[in-house]
Amino acid sequence: MGVEFLKGHGTENDFVVLPDPDGLLDLTEERVRALCDRQRGLGADGVLRVVRPDFGPWFMDYRNADGSIAEMCGNGVRVFVRYLVSEGLAPTGEFTIGTRAGQRHVIAHEDGTVTVDMGPARVFGTSSTTLGTASFDGVAVDVGNPHLACVTTTPVASLDLLRNTPVFDHSVFPNGVNVEFINVLGDGALRMRVHERGVGETRSCGTGTVAAVTSWLHGTGQRTGKATVDVPGGQVSVVIEEDTSTLTGPAVLLARGELDQAWWDAF
C-alpha cells in the first residue's frame, strides 16, 4: 500500500495534503521538494501534513515547496479545514486547529468557503525591496510569518516575478520574507501579487493578503478596516481588528490517491 494523498487549493495556491494522524510519516525536505516539483512529483506550492497530537486540536504541519518549515499559511489552513470537514474529522461550523504560529479559530461554511482567525497583524517597521531595476518601499508586517507589503502605483500585472527575485534587507528579515506588491483599486479593494519565501511567485498567499490590507490601512492612518483582495487565483476578504484579523475565501479539494511506495522510498 502506498502513501495516501489529496490535492487541493485555496484561490489557486495549491497543496499536497498528507493524512498522517499518528505522525508516522518521515517527511524529509527532499520528499517535500520532490512532491512539490511539477515535473517529477505531484506539483504544489507546499505540503500540508495532517497530524493529531495526543492532546489538543488537529495540527497543520506546513512545509514550503523547498522543504523548509513555515509558521503559518492562510490558504493552506482553509484547505486543511476543508479536508477535516470532508472526512468527518471536524464539523461544519466553528472549531480550532493548531499551527506553528499558534492555535487558529476557524469557521467552515456550508458554501465551501472558510474563515480563519489569522491572529494579530503587527506592523514592526518599514523597509524596501528591489525587483530588477525598480525599488519599492513597503511596510514590514508580522502575521505569524514575515512580510514586506509594498503599496505601489506601478501596475502589479506588469511586474516580472518569474525572472526577478525580490532583494530585501536581511537585517530586517533574517529568516527570509514574503514580498507583496499591491495596487489600490478603490476604497476597500486591492489587487496583489506575491513572491513567497521558499516558493517563488504563487497565485495567492493568505497571510500575504492580510499583510497587504494591513499595509494599506497603515498608509492611510487606520488601524482597523476591511478589504477585498484580488489575487491571480481569485478573491478573498480580509478584516483587520485591533487584536486579530480574519481571512475568508474558498477551499477546494480536487483529487486523491496513493503515492507509489517505491517512489516515496526513493527519497
Protein Blocks (a to p, Z undefined) as FASTA:
>chain_A
ZZddddddeehiacdddddfkopaccdfklmmmmmpmklmnopabdcdddddfbdcdddd
dddfkopacfbdfklmmmmmmmmmmnopacehjdddddfkbpcdddddfkopacddebja
ddebdcdddehjbccddddddehiacdddddfbdfklpcfklpccdddfklmmnopaddd
dddfbghiacdddddehibpcfbdfklmmmmmmmmmmmnopabdcdddddfkbccddddd
fkbccdddddddfbdcdddfklmmmZZ
